[in-house]
Amino acid sequence: RKRNCEFNLTTSPITSKPKMPRIELNTEINAPIDVVFDLSRSIDFHTKTTQHTGEKAIAGKTSGLISLNETVTWKAKHFGVTQQLTSKITVMRRPDIFVDEMTKGVFKSLCHQHLFLEEGSKTLMIDIFEFESPLGILGKWANRLFLKKYLEGFIIERNAHIKAMAEGDGWKEFVRL
């Protein structure tokens, strides 16, 4: 499979294929950057906070903190259909950035950049999520009608869980510094 996004650690953000749907979100979190970074790559935390879709890591790295060149295969139910998606961490520079790219799954391509900026005692978490749907023009219609909004809502909810956990003591269940 072709790379979904190109990245060079001296430049950011990643450049993608032209006209791919793109979601950009900034979340300010009152917690240390190391906590936010590690919580964001915790397989166990993701599983716990996505129970509504039944997300479960079934292959590759299935618990703990995912790292560079590791893969995870998720099984989940979205839009009433059980699906599997395999992602690989293709870039990691702790605690500033990691990138996961889909290697197998329903999308034609998917790239999720996770960027972290330390701002005093706070962390700015930046998500840049780009995807390309299958099915040509039908996929483009799905993007416009509902898919981009659904995925954005999914990431916003995920980020709210990260923020709540990182700003309290709950992160200690998933991260050891």
N, C-alpha and C positions, 0 to 999 in steps of 0.2 A: 504494500500500500504506500502511496506517495505521502510525504510529510504534509501535515495539515497546516503548519505554520513555520516560518523561518525565524530564527532567533540568533542573535549575537550578543554575548554578555556585555559588550561595550555600547550597545544601542538598545533602546527600549522605547516604546513597546514593540512587540513582535509585529511584523508585517504579514498580512495574510493575502489570500487570493482576493482579487477585486470583487466588490459587491457581495461578499458573504454577509449574512446577517450578523450584527455585532451588538453585544450587550456590554455596557460599561457601567460599573457600580462602584461607588466609594462608600466605605463604612468606617466611621470613626469609633475606635474602641479604647476605652480607658483601661488599658492593660499593657504590660511589657510586650515588645515585639516578638521575643522568643516564644512566649505563651501563645500568642495569636498565630504565629507561623506554624508551630507544632500542632496546635488544635486543628488547624485547617487541613493538615495532612494525616490526621488520625482516622484510620479505617473504623475503629470501634466507635468513635464519636459520630462519624457519618452514619453508621448503621443505626445507632440509637436515635438520631434526630430525623431519620427518614422512614420511620415505622409506617407512616401513612401510605407509602408506596411499596413497602415490604422490601426495601433495598437490603441486599445481603451479598457480602463478598464471598464468591464461590470458587475462585481460582486465583493463582498468583499470590500476592500478599493479601492475606485475609484477616489480619489483625495487626495492631501496633501502628507505627508511623511509616508511611510509604516513603521511599527514598529514590534517588537518581537511578534510572534504568530499570526500576521495578515496575511490574504490571499488577493490575487488579482487574478481575472480571466481576462486574456487578450484575445481579439478577434483580429485576424490579418490575412493578406493574405500573405502566403509564397509559392513560387513555383506555383502560380496561384490557390492555394487552401485556402479557408477561414478555419481557425483553431481556437480552443480555448485551452488555457493553464492556469492552475491554479497553482500558486506558493504560498508557505508559508515561512515567515521569521522564521527560526528555531534557529538561533543564532544571537545575537546582543550585541555588546559592543561598545558603542559610545565613541570616533570616530574611533575606531581601526578596527572593522570587523562587517560585517553582512553576513549572508548566506541565499540564497533563494533556496528552493527545490521544484521541481514540485510535485504536489499531484495528478493532473489530466492533461492528455494531450497526444499528439501523441508519445512522447518518452517513452521508457521503464523506464528510469530514467534520471534525470537531477539535477545537483547540481552546483550552481554558488556561489563561495566564493568571497567576495569583501573585500580586505584588504587595509589598509591605514597606511602609515608610515610618520611621520613628519620629514622632513629633513631641518632644519632651517626655512626659510620662504616658503619652497616648500612642496608639498605633493607627495609621491610616491603612486600611486594607482595600486594595483596588482589584477588582475582578474585571478582566477583559475576556469575554466569552464569544467565540466565533464558531459558526457552524454552517454546514451546507447540507440541505435536505436532499434525499434521493428523489427520484421520479420527475426530474426536469421541471416543467412549468407547473405541474400539480404540486410539487414540493414548494415552489416559490409562492403559490397561492396559500398553501398551508402555513408558511412562514408569516405571511401578512395577516391571515385571518385569525390564527390562534397560537402557533407554535412559539414564536418569539416571546409573546406575552406570558405563555405558560412557563417557559424556561427562565425568564426573568423573575417571575414569581417564586420559582423553585430556589433560585440563587438568593433572592432577598430573604426568604424564609431560612435558608441555611445560614446566611450571615447573621440574622437575628439570633439564632441559636449560638453561634460562635461568640457574638458580642455578650450575650447574657452569661454564658459559661465562663468566658475569659474575665469578665468584670466581677465575678464572684469567686468562690473557692472550688466550684465544681470541676474546673479544668484539671485539678490534681488527680482525678480519677483516670484521665486519659494521657496526661503529659507529665514527665519527670524531668525537671531541669537540673 
